[in-house]
Amino acid sequence: MKKYTMAVIIALALVLQMGQYAAAQVSKEELKSISTPDKVNTSIGELKFFDGVPTDDTVKTLYDNLDRMMLDNNTPGLRRINEKALEGIGIKEPAIQRFLSNRKLTPRHQTAITLSLVSLKKVKNRETLLNHFSLRTRSYDDANVNQVVAAMIAGYNQKKSPITEVRTFENVVMFRNEKGAYVVAYPVDNFPWTEQTAAKTKKVSAALPSGAKKELWISGGFSEVASHNLKRLGWEVHGHSFERLDVGNPY
């Protein structure tokens, strides 16, 4: 059986107008709870399924039309799908509407972020994370970065260690794993050691409990000087982390 990507799962949720979500991070029990008909007539043609699995032709149709479907702000039902999913994990109405009303976040961004949040089961302060994405998305570039941050957090929770809570400090998203380590995950091609990055790192380090374990995961690499100084400050560094966090292509 083929392994279907997050993009296909998102498209299926959109096309079938489902209020439940299926993704790599969602439990088998939840996947079983989703009932899919054998055929569905949609605006992009007839979609066919076998035991809930899309046929190869249906997968191709979804891929071919995904961008049009996800970038169309008038796509029927998508806002409601995300709204219901966020309500289902206990996010309050004002926070949901603030997030969904941010015009810098396309339906693709909003759906991907929503799926990541839904996957963070038993994690405290998910609403804090959603509010951060809402208030700190002021451009399309911000939206891309925040979507990837959400995907990296979800990937860490699934692949590395369960997360207990998320928080923000000085506009930095961090989370804590079940072993008590504080973790920052961020998509950056290169982490140099400049006056700015040094000051920011030292400020974040000083705000954490003395002796706490700290991890920094980025999508690219660290300069030799940055790696040395981060380790000296007690940070465990992890570069080129997309594959290890099973993020794939998050955009």
Secondary structure, 3 states (H helix, E strand, C coil): CCCCCHHHHHHHHHHHCCCCCCCCCCCHHHHHCCCCCCEEEECCEEEEEECCEECHHHHHHHHHHHHHHHHCCCCCCHHHHHHHHHHHCCCCHHHHHHHHCCCCCCHHHHHHHHHHHHHCCCCECHHHHHHHHHHCCCCHHHHHHHHHHHHHHHHHHHHCCCEEEEEEECCEEEEEECCCCEEEEECCCEECCCHHHHHHHHHHHHHCCCCCCEEEEECCEECHHHHHHHHHCCEEEECCCCCCCCCCCCC
